[in-house]
Amino acid sequence: MSDMEHVRNEDPEVFKAMEAELTRQRDGLEMIPSENFTSMAVLEASGSVLTNKYSEGYPKKRYYGGNEFIDEIETLAIERAKKLFKVPYANVQPYSGSPANMAVYLAVCKPGDTIMGLNLSDGGHLTHGWKTSETGQLFKSVPYHVDKQGLIDVEEVRKLAMENKPKLIWIGATAYTMSLPFAEFAKIADEVGAYLAADISHIAGLVAAGVHESPVNHVHIVTSTTHKTLRGPRGAIIMVTDKGIAKDPLLAEKIDKTIFPGLQGGPHDHTTAGIAIALLEASKPEFKEYCTQIVKNSKALAQALSAEGIKLVSNGTENHMLLIDLTPFGKGKGVFVQEALDAAGITTNKNTIPNEPSSPFYPSGIRLGTPALTTRGMKEEEMKAIAKMLSTVIKEVKDRELPEDKEERTAYLAKFRQELLSNKKVEEIRKEVRAMCAKFPLYEGMEL
Ligand SMILES: Cc1ncc(COP(=O)(O)O)c(C=O)c1O
């Protein structure tokens, strides 16, 4: 019997796409570092009757009746977050990472205030003040950068902070492969009287498992998505530390008010249940082993790629992520490599690199990571084999040149995609990928 028989019967079009997506996840190597495969328990909670409920407000302080069980679930999620990350306050209601970060701005800044975050092409997230994000429009954004080695330039951060006296400084990244220097940032933020917020979306699992240093003793606020290394459903958490409460005793209250009623309406209770479950899972010894293996895998992959002559930003990794620098082959090659890897069944994403010579849409890097592969049970041996596959595909398309004329690019890429379908090397790698995936079954027993 199908696990989705109602969808199958009621909406065959959606069912068909869902079935194809499950096959895609099973048959391919998922290497986007912000993705993961949740447990069956998290999946069940996310697709449960909890989606039917409205519960504006907070536990015991709701605007709707019938929330006694939702209160239990949200309280469990809050208490588990506090225990796991060792913080006195947590809000588990943000719909996702971007609204969580917006809530932090609105709780501690006024529009027009100066804020600092890592520049987008240096690895920062859109919501850390990039110009096309509302966070870069509503606030005066002063971005900081990485140095020539690809490390956050702490001296530049200090200089910019002294000159601009920001109200809020972000530490956190979406494409950064080294450990984050929380203590150095804390000194700077304290010197200029700024709030320091750590966005640990990518590394939350590693922090919870003790595999990456925790920011909790250094920063005032911590935000995180719950669906990356933490392996929960799509959602987010905002936490306030003791240091944050010492700076402003009303900080937690301000954040609660900014989330609801400031920015959001009713929380997504099915997600809250998924977050509670993921936090319980993350507190177990197996999760520490899992996160330790994520980093071992990413280091093994980095080493094997370097041995293949593939250049990496900052020459390696200390976390779950790697950033391939394709500029030795020319600029703007990310799109060709991403498309060719897609055709081979390896999912990655094209990404800007520090001092990007091309553009965010046609960048010169490839971002990849090991959380999802590690969830499947893959280890160093598989990483070595995958490095060979990646290198073969990269070398196969490295000489492709993006037309200068922007109009010509779409047609050229459509032709390139077509050619990939009959590329023998890509086809061989596709077969190897399928064979490897078959050895590490995903959602075993799930029938669509
Ligand atoms: C560091 C960081 N912060 C925030 C976000 C935003 O999260 P969401 O996509 O859930 O809005 C991301 C997502 O990739 C991220 O990497």
The ligand as a MOL file (V3000), in Angstrom:
LIG
                    3D

  0  0  0     0  0            999 V3000
M  V30 BEGIN CTAB
M  V30 COUNTS 16 16 0 0 0
M  V30 BEGIN ATOM
M  V30 1 C 23.1870 31.6320 7.2980 0
M  V30 2 C 21.7630 31.6200 6.8430 0
M  V30 3 N 20.8770 32.4260 7.4460 0
M  V30 4 C 19.5800 32.4590 7.0670 0
M  V30 5 C 19.1180 31.6570 6.0540 0
M  V30 6 C 17.6930 31.8060 5.6180 0
M  V30 7 O 16.9220 30.7280 5.8600 0
M  V30 8 P 15.5500 30.4640 5.0670 0
M  V30 9 O 15.9130 30.0550 3.6970 0
M  V30 10 O 14.9180 29.3930 5.8870 0
M  V30 11 O 14.7650 31.7460 5.1000 0
M  V30 12 C 20.0040 30.7830 5.4170 0
M  V30 13 C 19.5230 29.9060 4.3240 0
M  V30 14 O 20.1960 29.3850 3.5280 0
M  V30 15 C 21.3560 30.7750 5.8080 0
M  V30 16 O 22.2580 29.9900 5.1960 0
M  V30 END ATOM
M  V30 BEGIN BOND
M  V30 1 1 1 2
M  V30 2 1 2 3
M  V30 3 2 2 15
M  V30 4 2 3 4
M  V30 5 1 4 5
M  V30 6 1 5 6
M  V30 7 2 5 12
M  V30 8 1 6 7
M  V30 9 1 7 8
M  V30 10 2 8 9
M  V30 11 1 8 10
M  V30 12 1 8 11
M  V30 13 1 12 13
M  V30 14 1 12 15
M  V30 15 2 13 14
M  V30 16 1 15 16
M  V30 END BOND
M  V30 END CTAB
M  END
